[in-house]
Amino acid sequence: KTTKLIVCFSIALFAALSAQAQGAFQNLNFEQAHPVPIVGNPAYPYAVTVTSALPGWTASFDGVPATQVLQNLHTLGTASIDIFGPNWNSVYPGIIDGSYTVMLQPGEYLPQQFGWDASIAQNGTVPLTAKSLELKAWNPAGALSVSFAGNTLQLVNLSSGVSPSGQSYTLYGADISPFAGQIGQLEFTALFGAGNASVELDDITFSTTAITPEPSIVALTAIGGLLFGARKWFARS
């Protein structure tokens, strides 16, 4: 019995340690970048490896894995994932915070010549104390989709600001509390069918502050109708 208890305890401890190790989301502000140019690539020296530019993250176009991103360069109409920094002086697009900012560009994906989404993702565990996910973004225009474990998160506009470099941004929040302590994939996608707008991302964090989703137009209309009806009922009474 003692041996069985020791074995069971060891298994449980190993499982807990494994979950804890896997739970460490990393490089959420993209500051761990150390871009390595791909020698011989037609876009050299701007083409850099995903593993060096985005440690901890994977990159893809419509689910097809990408092995490279662009550093300090963006495209005009072609699907691309770009990282700006550390020597990037433009404002639009510009660096939102720190030394690096990432941009997702939906668009044509050569040589197929049709529109693809652009995504970055990583696996991990949502902290047990997390109630919301916050991030800074530029120019989403409805084109940004955020999901965890395949569940789309509703983004709420919290505030807006301007970075030291002059780049404007919006701080968004999403309710992550239903997934606290769960393991899954956190994914950010710029959607081709939503205006083909490029999206910049930075400063992704888990917060203990709760996010209350904004009421929908339908809900507000329904509430207004109920109040109007109640007013007329009381007036007749």
C-alpha positions as CSV (number, residue, x, y, z in Angstrom):
1,K,0.0,0.0,0.0
2,T,2.8,2.4,0.9
3,T,4.5,1.7,-2.5
4,K,1.2,2.4,-4.3
5,L,0.7,5.7,-2.4
6,I,4.2,6.8,-3.3
7,V,3.7,5.9,-6.9
8,C,0.3,7.8,-7.0
9,F,1.8,10.8,-5.3
10,S,4.8,10.8,-7.7
11,I,2.4,10.7,-10.7
12,A,0.3,13.5,-9.4
13,L,3.3,15.6,-8.6
14,F,4.8,15.0,-12.0
15,A,1.5,15.9,-13.7
16,A,1.3,19.1,-11.6
17,L,4.9,20.1,-12.4
18,S,4.3,19.3,-16.1
19,A,1.2,21.5,-16.2
20,Q,3.1,24.3,-14.4
21,A,6.0,24.1,-16.9
22,Q,3.6,24.1,-19.9
23,G,1.7,26.9,-18.4
24,A,4.4,29.5,-18.8
25,F,3.2,31.7,-21.6
26,Q,6.3,33.5,-22.8
27,N,7.3,36.5,-24.8
28,L,3.9,38.1,-24.6
29,N,5.4,41.6,-25.2
30,F,7.8,40.3,-28.0
31,E,10.8,41.7,-26.3
32,Q,12.7,38.3,-26.4
33,A,13.3,38.7,-30.1
34,H,16.8,38.2,-31.5
35,P,16.1,38.1,-35.3
36,V,18.4,36.0,-37.4
37,P,18.4,36.8,-41.2
38,I,17.9,33.9,-43.6
39,V,20.9,33.9,-45.8
40,G,20.1,33.3,-49.5
41,N,16.4,34.3,-49.1
42,P,15.3,36.8,-51.7
43,A,14.1,39.1,-49.0
44,Y,17.5,39.0,-47.1
45,P,18.3,40.6,-44.7
46,Y,14.7,41.4,-43.9
47,A,13.5,37.8,-43.9
48,V,14.2,36.3,-40.4
49,T,13.4,33.0,-38.8
50,V,10.2,32.7,-36.8
51,T,12.0,31.0,-33.9
52,S,14.5,33.8,-33.6
53,A,12.0,36.7,-34.1
54,L,9.1,35.3,-32.1
55,P,10.5,32.9,-29.4
56,G,7.6,30.9,-28.0
57,W,5.3,31.6,-30.8
58,T,4.3,29.9,-34.0
59,A,3.3,31.8,-37.2
60,S,0.8,30.7,-39.9
61,F,-1.3,31.7,-42.8
62,D,-4.7,30.1,-42.9
63,G,-3.4,27.4,-40.7
64,V,-0.3,26.7,-42.9
65,P,2.8,27.0,-40.7
66,A,5.3,29.8,-41.7
67,T,9.0,29.5,-41.0
68,Q,9.9,33.2,-41.6
69,V,8.7,36.7,-40.9
70,L,9.9,40.1,-42.0
71,Q,11.9,42.4,-39.8
72,N,11.5,46.2,-40.3
73,L,9.6,45.7,-43.5
74,H,6.0,45.2,-44.4
75,T,4.1,44.4,-47.6
76,L,1.5,46.0,-49.8
77,G,-1.3,43.5,-50.2
78,T,0.6,40.3,-49.7
79,A,0.0,38.2,-46.5
80,S,2.8,38.7,-44.1
81,I,3.8,38.7,-40.5
82,D,6.3,41.4,-39.5
83,I,8.3,42.4,-36.5
84,F,9.4,46.0,-36.1
85,G,12.5,46.9,-34.1
86,P,14.8,47.7,-32.6
87,N,15.8,50.3,-35.2
88,W,12.5,51.3,-36.6
89,N,11.6,55.0,-36.8
90,S,8.3,55.0,-38.7
91,V,5.1,56.0,-36.9
92,Y,2.4,54.2,-39.0
93,P,3.1,51.4,-38.5
94,G,5.3,52.1,-35.5
95,I,6.4,50.5,-32.3
96,I,3.7,50.5,-29.6
97,D,5.9,49.7,-26.6
98,G,9.5,48.6,-25.8
99,S,11.9,47.7,-28.6
100,Y,9.6,45.4,-30.7
101,T,6.1,45.3,-32.0
102,V,4.5,42.6,-34.2
103,M,2.2,43.2,-37.2
104,L,-0.2,40.7,-38.8
105,Q,-1.0,41.4,-42.4
106,P,-3.8,39.4,-44.1
107,G,-3.8,39.4,-47.9
108,E,-2.7,37.5,-50.9
109,Y,-0.4,34.5,-50.3
110,L,1.9,33.8,-53.2
111,P,1.8,31.9,-55.5
112,Q,-1.8,30.9,-54.8
113,Q,-3.0,34.5,-55.4
114,F,-5.9,34.4,-52.9
115,G,-6.6,35.9,-49.6
116,W,-5.2,34.3,-46.4
117,D,-5.5,35.2,-42.7
118,A,-2.3,35.8,-40.7
119,S,-1.9,34.4,-37.2
120,I,0.5,33.9,-34.4
121,A,-0.2,31.4,-31.5
122,Q,1.3,29.6,-28.6
123,N,0.2,26.9,-26.1
124,G,0.1,27.4,-22.4
125,T,-2.0,27.5,-19.2
126,V,-4.1,30.5,-18.2
127,P,-3.1,31.6,-14.7
128,L,-5.5,30.5,-12.0
129,T,-6.0,34.1,-10.9
130,A,-6.5,35.5,-14.4
131,K,-9.9,37.2,-15.0
132,S,-9.0,39.0,-18.2
133,L,-6.7,39.1,-21.1
134,E,-5.4,42.6,-22.1
135,L,-3.5,43.7,-25.2
136,K,-2.5,46.8,-27.1
137,A,-3.4,46.9,-30.8
138,W,-3.3,49.4,-33.6
139,N,-5.8,49.5,-36.5
140,P,-7.8,46.4,-35.8
141,A,-11.0,47.8,-37.5
142,G,-12.8,44.6,-36.7
143,A,-10.1,42.5,-38.4
144,L,-8.5,41.1,-35.2
145,S,-9.7,37.8,-33.8
146,V,-8.5,36.4,-30.5
147,S,-9.2,32.9,-29.3
148,F,-8.2,30.5,-26.6
149,A,-8.5,26.7,-27.1
150,G,-10.7,27.4,-30.1
151,N,-13.0,29.7,-28.2
152,T,-13.3,33.3,-29.6
153,L,-12.8,36.0,-27.0
154,Q,-14.9,39.1,-27.2
155,L,-12.7,42.2,-27.2
156,V,-13.8,45.3,-25.2
157,N,-12.3,48.7,-25.8
158,L,-10.8,49.8,-22.5
159,S,-8.8,53.0,-23.4
160,S,-6.6,54.5,-26.0
161,G,-3.1,56.0,-26.0
162,V,0.0,57.1,-27.9
163,S,3.3,55.4,-27.6
164,P,6.6,57.3,-27.0
165,S,7.3,56.8,-30.7
166,G,4.0,58.5,-31.7
167,Q,2.2,55.3,-32.5
168,S,-1.5,55.4,-31.5
169,Y,-3.0,52.3,-30.0
170,T,-6.1,50.9,-28.3
171,L,-6.0,48.9,-25.1
172,Y,-8.4,45.9,-25.4
173,G,-9.6,43.5,-22.8
174,A,-11.4,40.1,-22.9
175,D,-13.0,37.9,-20.3
176,I,-10.6,35.0,-19.8
177,S,-12.0,33.8,-16.4
178,P,-13.9,30.8,-17.8
179,F,-10.6,29.3,-18.8
180,A,-8.5,30.1,-15.7
181,G,-6.2,27.2,-15.0
182,Q,-6.8,25.6,-18.4
183,I,-4.3,24.5,-21.0
184,G,-4.8,25.6,-24.6
185,Q,-3.7,27.6,-27.6
186,L,-3.8,31.4,-27.4
187,E,-4.1,32.7,-31.0
188,F,-4.2,36.1,-32.6
189,T,-5.5,36.4,-36.2
190,A,-5.8,39.3,-38.7
191,L,-8.8,38.3,-40.8
192,F,-8.6,38.7,-44.6
193,G,-12.3,39.1,-45.0
194,A,-12.6,42.0,-42.5
195,G,-11.3,44.8,-44.6
196,N,-7.9,43.2,-45.0
197,A,-6.6,45.6,-42.3
198,S,-3.2,45.0,-40.9
199,V,-3.1,44.7,-37.1
200,E,-0.2,45.6,-34.7
201,L,0.0,43.8,-31.4
202,D,2.0,44.4,-28.2
203,D,1.9,44.1,-24.4
204,I,-0.3,41.0,-24.1
205,T,-1.0,40.4,-20.4
206,F,-3.2,38.3,-18.1
207,S,-4.9,40.5,-15.5
208,T,-6.8,39.9,-12.2
209,T,-9.2,42.7,-13.2
210,A,-12.5,41.5,-14.4
211,I,-13.8,42.6,-17.8
212,T,-17.6,43.2,-18.3
213,P,-18.6,42.7,-21.9
214,E,-20.3,45.6,-23.5
215,P,-24.1,45.1,-24.0
216,S,-25.0,44.3,-27.6
217,I,-27.2,46.6,-29.7
218,V,-29.9,44.0,-29.6
219,A,-29.8,43.8,-25.8
220,L,-29.9,47.6,-25.5
221,T,-32.8,47.9,-27.9
222,A,-34.7,45.2,-26.0
223,I,-34.1,47.0,-22.7
224,G,-35.2,50.3,-24.2
225,G,-38.4,48.7,-25.5
226,L,-39.2,47.2,-22.1
227,L,-38.7,50.6,-20.4
228,F,-40.9,52.3,-23.0
229,G,-43.6,49.7,-22.6
230,A,-43.5,50.0,-18.8
231,R,-43.8,53.7,-19.0
232,K,-46.9,53.5,-21.1
233,W,-48.4,50.9,-18.8
234,F,-47.8,53.0,-15.8
235,A,-49.2,56.1,-17.6
236,R,-52.5,54.2,-18.4
237,S,-52.7,53.0,-14.8
